[in-house]
Amino acid sequence: MNDTHVKSLSILPLGRLKLEQSILTYREGVGVPVEVPVTGAFIEMSDGEHILFDTGISPSVLEGQDHFPEKLKNVIASFDPEDDIRYRLN
């Protein structure tokens, strides 16, 4: 039996998305703008291992959104320099 446990958990703020609520809540909130946080997580295990969940969106990915589904083309991502995952891990 493995006795490895979570030693610490850090939630990393990685930016914000401004979008229409109905993207998140099927058929509810059509036309209602909302802002949602983009987060990641850094987990330190008791055996010394580390796990990184990077759920952020790179600003460079959002350039030229031609490949995005139509309903996502109006999503506005906002990032501050400190929202870069590399900054958050220092």
Buried (B, 14 or more C-beta within 10 A) or exposed (E): EEEEEEEEEEEBBBBBBEBBBBBEEEEEBEEEEBEBEBBBEBBBEEEEEEEEEBEBBBEEEBEEEEEEEEEBEEBEBEBEEEBBBEEBEE
